[in-house]
Amino acid sequence: QTIEPFVMRGPQTCRYRDIGRSSLYVLIGEGEIEIVKLGSSTLVLTASLRSLVERRRKNSDEPTAEAVQ
């Protein structure tokens, strides 16, 4: 059984969710991903990543305007 970390640093987060560094910081800037600053380190909450994926997944399940017509 794998133990999931509570927080991750930027590079670890990018590998974990297979996103680029700039995309990560855009998501942080938009408030989509919750962070904790600890000294000079930016730590991303793992629960926040899971929540982001769930929100995006739910939104992709909704029919688009073109599909409804």
Residue frames as qw, qx, qy, qz and C-alpha x, y, z in Angstrom:
[[0.000, 0.890, 0.455, 0.000, 0.00, 0.00, 0.00],
 [0.426, 0.350, -0.003, 0.834, 1.36, 3.42, -0.99],
 [0.239, -0.696, -0.428, 0.525, 1.20, 6.29, 1.47],
 [0.308, 0.751, 0.286, 0.510, 0.22, 9.53, -0.22],
 [0.373, -0.036, -0.293, 0.879, 2.08, 12.62, 0.98],
 [0.034, -0.757, -0.516, 0.399, 0.13, 15.43, 2.67],
 [0.192, 0.916, -0.082, -0.343, 2.01, 18.13, 0.72],
 [0.815, 0.184, 0.291, 0.466, 4.41, 18.16, -2.23],
 [0.195, -0.578, 0.225, 0.759, 6.95, 20.60, -3.63],
 [0.475, 0.635, -0.127, -0.596, 6.47, 22.01, -7.16],
 [0.295, 0.438, -0.779, -0.338, 8.56, 19.51, -9.18],
 [0.135, 0.042, 0.972, -0.190, 7.06, 16.56, -7.31],
 [0.456, 0.488, 0.453, -0.591, 3.56, 17.94, -7.93],
 [0.449, 0.574, -0.382, -0.568, 4.25, 18.30, -11.66],
 [0.188, 0.245, -0.939, -0.153, 5.35, 14.67, -11.91],
 [0.246, 0.183, 0.849, -0.430, 2.44, 13.47, -9.74],
 [0.479, 0.614, 0.448, -0.439, -0.22, 15.10, -11.97],
 [0.573, 0.200, 0.559, 0.564, 1.80, 15.18, -15.20],
 [0.192, 0.947, 0.253, 0.053, 1.55, 18.93, -15.70],
 [0.556, 0.462, -0.121, 0.680, 4.14, 21.53, -16.57],
 [0.390, -0.279, -0.407, 0.777, 5.65, 23.94, -14.06],
 [0.085, -0.054, -0.109, -0.989, 4.06, 27.00, -15.66],
 [0.505, -0.374, -0.592, -0.505, 0.64, 25.29, -15.70],
 [0.543, -0.393, -0.643, 0.372, 1.04, 24.49, -12.01],
 [0.225, -0.242, -0.260, 0.907, 1.71, 28.12, -11.16],
 [0.274, -0.208, -0.375, -0.861, -1.20, 29.31, -13.31],
 [0.576, -0.436, -0.665, -0.188, -3.51, 26.95, -11.37],
 [0.457, -0.363, -0.496, 0.642, -2.07, 28.25, -8.10],
 [0.064, -0.043, 0.028, 0.997, -2.54, 31.87, -9.25],
 [0.416, -0.278, -0.483, -0.718, -6.16, 31.18, -10.23],
 [0.474, -0.295, 0.516, -0.649, -6.83, 29.67, -6.80],
 [0.849, 0.085, -0.378, -0.359, -7.53, 26.23, -8.29],
 [0.801, -0.013, -0.514, 0.307, -4.80, 24.60, -6.17],
 [0.483, -0.862, 0.028, -0.149, -4.22, 25.40, -2.51],
 [0.653, 0.385, -0.431, 0.489, -0.66, 25.99, -1.33],
 [0.609, -0.773, -0.075, 0.159, 1.21, 26.54, 1.91],
 [0.403, 0.752, -0.351, 0.386, 4.31, 28.73, 2.02],
 [0.817, -0.545, -0.008, 0.187, 6.96, 27.42, 4.40],
 [0.459, -0.519, 0.324, 0.644, 9.97, 29.68, 4.27],
 [0.195, 0.498, -0.452, -0.714, 10.90, 29.93, 0.60],
 [0.086, 0.052, 0.968, 0.230, 9.20, 26.63, -0.24],
 [0.594, 0.061, -0.095, -0.796, 5.82, 26.46, -1.95],
 [0.152, -0.013, 0.983, -0.106, 4.05, 23.30, -0.86],
 [0.519, -0.059, -0.427, -0.738, 0.97, 22.04, -2.68],
 [0.567, -0.107, 0.641, -0.506, -1.71, 20.24, -0.69],
 [0.031, -0.034, 0.952, 0.303, -2.33, 16.80, -2.14],
 [0.221, 0.525, 0.765, -0.300, -6.02, 17.00, -1.21],
 [0.244, 0.698, -0.001, -0.673, -6.26, 20.18, -3.29],
 [0.106, 0.346, -0.761, -0.539, -4.90, 18.31, -6.33],
 [0.097, 0.248, 0.964, 0.019, -7.44, 15.54, -5.89],
 [0.219, 0.659, 0.490, -0.527, -10.20, 18.14, -5.59],
 [0.186, 0.584, -0.349, -0.709, -9.06, 19.86, -8.79],
 [0.062, 0.110, -0.913, -0.389, -9.16, 16.61, -10.73],
 [0.131, 0.442, 0.861, -0.214, -12.62, 15.80, -9.36],
 [0.234, 0.688, 0.210, -0.654, -13.97, 19.25, -10.31],
 [0.192, 0.483, -0.566, -0.640, -12.51, 19.03, -13.81],
 [0.035, 0.060, 0.983, 0.172, -13.83, 15.50, -14.21],
 [0.209, 0.570, 0.697, -0.381, -17.35, 16.54, -13.22],
 [0.240, 0.686, -0.062, -0.684, -17.23, 19.50, -15.61],
 [0.121, 0.334, -0.769, -0.531, -16.13, 17.29, -18.49],
 [0.143, 0.265, 0.952, -0.045, -19.12, 14.99, -17.84],
 [0.304, 0.635, 0.381, -0.600, -21.56, 17.85, -18.47],
 [0.586, 0.512, 0.527, 0.342, -22.82, 18.10, -22.03],
 [0.230, -0.199, 0.166, 0.938, -21.56, 21.03, -24.09],
 [0.397, 0.514, 0.184, -0.737, -23.94, 23.52, -25.70],
 [0.388, 0.386, -0.623, -0.559, -23.23, 21.97, -29.12],
 [0.110, 0.000, -0.994, 0.002, -24.02, 18.48, -27.88],
 [0.258, 0.382, 0.665, -0.587, -27.38, 19.62, -26.47],
 [0.422, 0.494, -0.100, -0.754, -28.58, 21.16, -29.75]]
